[in-house]
Each structure stands twice: as C-alpha cells, then as structure tokens.
C-alpha cells in the first residue's frame, strides 16, 4: 500500500493538569459571574471524578446513591457504555450542598472550554508552560510557552484526577496486596 510510505512528524504533547493546590485556588477564587461559577463547579467536579465531559455534564442528583455513608454517582459512560459508580469527594459534596443537592447547570462543551479558561485566569493559574493552542489569526496549532490558563480544556479534569490520585491508589494497593 502507498499509505505505508506516508511519513508524519511525531510531536511530544505536553500533558497539562491541575495540581491539588491549583484546584484549591480555583475553588476559592472570587468569581461573581453566574456562568463562571457554574463552570468552576463543573471543573472541580471533573477534577474530583475523573470523568469525560460527555459523562459528568450529564450528572443529576437522581444518579446519587449511598453505599453505607459513601455517596456514589452511578451512570453509564457514553463512550464505553460501562456502568460506573464514582464516589463523590468532600469537594463535590460541598458543591452539591450549596446547590440544594443539585449538580450545576449543563453547558455546551464549547462554552465550558471558554469559561474554564476564564475561571483559571481569575484564579491566577498563570505559570508559563509548554503546550500548543489554536492561533486565531492562522487557525493553525501553535506550539510554545503560554500562561497555563490559556491551555486549559475540558480534558484537564480527567488528566488532573489521574495524575493527582495515582500515588494514593498505588499506596492503598501496596498496603492491602503485594504487587
């Protein structure tokens, strides 16, 4: 096949995530606009549950069930069709408590991406990091160093959850099992 002869350049993609301290800054940021407060709450929920935007944006209070004292959000993943039961952390419970047990209002993926950049800017997530983003002038991807908030997208919650919890899960496993 001729397709086997096509060469592409492989570029290492930086994996951008939010640290626990940055998530705290986001949660405590002084935000006055309702749509940004809504997006901030979804961002924290995303970082705390590790789910795809197509899944967490569908969460409702009817999906919450308890196993003992532990609240779980039970849902079917859109992409994999797997039934999931995700424990709700204290941060998620705080968000639900201030919203009378409800999750934030749903917003489109595009608006969510716009809003969380603004939320992170307000929270001071400005450290220059290597990454790439779409240039508005050329409509092409540009690599370089940018303030972190400019590189935030909906997938950051999933990556942050995985990065921030990897060591904790590994410790728990080694305490209970021999790896």
PADRENLO-45647 format. One record per residue (C-alpha): residue in three letters; y, z negated, x. Coordinates in steps of 0.5 Angstrom, whole numbers, padded with zeros to 4 digits, always signed. Layout:
% PADRENLO-45647
ALAYZX/...
//
This chain:
% PADRENLO-45647
UNK+0000+0000+0000/UNK+0007+0001+0002/UNK+0009-0006+0000/UNK+0005-0009+0005/UNK+0010-0006+0010/UNK+0017-0009+0007/UNK+0020-0014+0011/UNK+0024-0019+0009/UNK+0028-0025+0013/UNK+0026-0032+0011/UNK+0031-0037+0011/UNK+0030-0044+0011/UNK+0033-0047+0005/UNK+0036-0054+0005/UNK+0033-0059+0000/UNK+0039-0062-0003/UNK+0038-0069-0006/UNK+0042-0075-0008/UNK+0041-0082-0005/UNK+0040-0088-0009/UNK+0047-0090-0006/UNK+0050-0084-0009/UNK+0046-0085-0015/UNK+0050-0091-0016/UNK+0056-0088-0014/UNK+0055-0083-0020/UNK+0053-0088-0025/UNK+0059-0093-0023/UNK+0064-0087-0023/UNK+0071-0088-0027/UNK+0070-0082-0032/UNK+0074-0081-0038/UNK+0072-0075-0041/UNK+0066-0075-0046/UNK+0063-0069-0044/UNK+0063-0071-0037/UNK+0060-0078-0039/UNK+0054-0074-0043/UNK+0053-0070-0036/UNK+0053-0076-0032/UNK+0048-0080-0036/UNK+0043-0074-0036/UNK+0044-0073-0029/UNK+0042-0081-0028/UNK+0036-0080-0033/UNK+0034-0073-0029/UNK+0034-0077-0022/UNK+0030-0083-0025/UNK+0025-0079-0029/UNK+0024-0073-0024/UNK+0023-0068-0030/UNK+0025-0061-0030/UNK+0032-0060-0034/UNK+0028-0056-0039/UNK+0024-0062-0041/UNK+0029-0068-0040/UNK+0034-0065-0044/UNK+0029-0065-0050/UNK+0028-0072-0050/UNK+0029-0076-0056/UNK+0028-0084-0058/UNK+0022-0082-0062/UNK+0019-0080-0056/UNK+0019-0087-0053/UNK+0013-0092-0054/UNK+0011-0098-0051/UNK+0005-0100-0046/UNK+0006-0107-0046/UNK+0013-0109-0044/UNK+0014-0102-0041/UNK+0018-0096-0045/UNK+0015-0089-0044/UNK+0018-0083-0046/UNK+0012-0078-0048/UNK+0013-0071-0048/UNK+0009-0064-0047/UNK+0012-0061-0041/UNK+0015-0054-0043/UNK+0013-0050-0036/UNK+0006-0053-0035/UNK+0004-0055-0043/UNK+0002-0062-0040/UNK+0003-0068-0044/UNK+0007-0073-0040/UNK+0008-0081-0041/UNK+0014-0082-0036/UNK+0016-0090-0035/UNK+0024-0091-0037/UNK+0027-0095-0031/UNK+0032-0100-0032/UNK+0038-0095-0031/UNK+0035-0090-0036/UNK+0034-0096-0041/UNK+0042-0098-0039/UNK+0044-0091-0041/UNK+0040-0092-0048/UNK+0042-0099-0049/UNK+0050-0096-0049/UNK+0048-0090-0054/UNK+0044-0095-0059/UNK+0037-0092-0056/UNK+0039-0085-0056/UNK+0039-0080-0051/UNK+0045-0076-0049/UNK+0047-0070-0053/UNK+0044-0064-0051/UNK+0048-0059-0047/UNK+0046-0052-0044/UNK+0043-0051-0037/UNK+0050-0047-0035/UNK+0054-0052-0038/UNK+0050-0058-0035/UNK+0051-0055-0028/UNK+0058-0054-0028/UNK+0059-0061-0031/UNK+0055-0065-0026/UNK+0058-0061-0020/UNK+0065-0064-0023/UNK+0061-0071-0024/UNK+0059-0071-0017/UNK+0066-0069-0014/UNK+0069-0075-0018/UNK+0064-0080-0016/UNK+0066-0078-0009/UNK+0060-0074-0007/UNK+0063-0070-0002/UNK+0060-0070+0005/UNK+0059-0063+0008/UNK+0052-0061+0008/UNK+0049-0054+0010/UNK+0047-0050+0004/UNK+0048-0044+0000/UNK+0052-0042-0006/UNK+0054-0036-0010/UNK+0061-0033-0008/UNK+0066-0032-0014/UNK+0069-0026-0010/UNK+0063-0022-0008/UNK+0058-0025-0013/UNK+0053-0026-0007/UNK+0050-0032-0004/UNK+0054-0035+0002/UNK+0051-0040+0007/UNK+0055-0045+0011/UNK+0057-0052+0010/UNK+0060-0055+0004/UNK+0062-0061+0000/UNK+0055-0064-0003/UNK+0058-0064-0010/UNK+0059-0056-0010/UNK+0052-0055-0008/UNK+0049-0060-0014/UNK+0045-0056-0019/UNK+0040-0058-0025/UNK+0034-0059-0020/UNK+0037-0064-0016/UNK+0035-0070-0020/UNK+0027-0067-0019/UNK+0028-0067-0012/UNK+0032-0074-0011/UNK+0027-0077-0015/UNK+0021-0074-0011/UNK+0025-0076-0004/UNK+0027-0083-0006/UNK+0020-0085-0009/UNK+0016-0082-0004/UNK+0015-0088+0000/UNK+0015-0093-0005/UNK+0009-0089-0008/UNK+0006-0089-0002/UNK+0006-0096+0000/UNK+0004-0098-0007/UNK-0002-0094-0006/UNK-0004-0097+0001/UNK-0004-0104-0002/UNK-0009-0102-0007/UNK-0013-0097-0004/UNK-0015-0095+0003/UNK-0012-0088+0005/
//
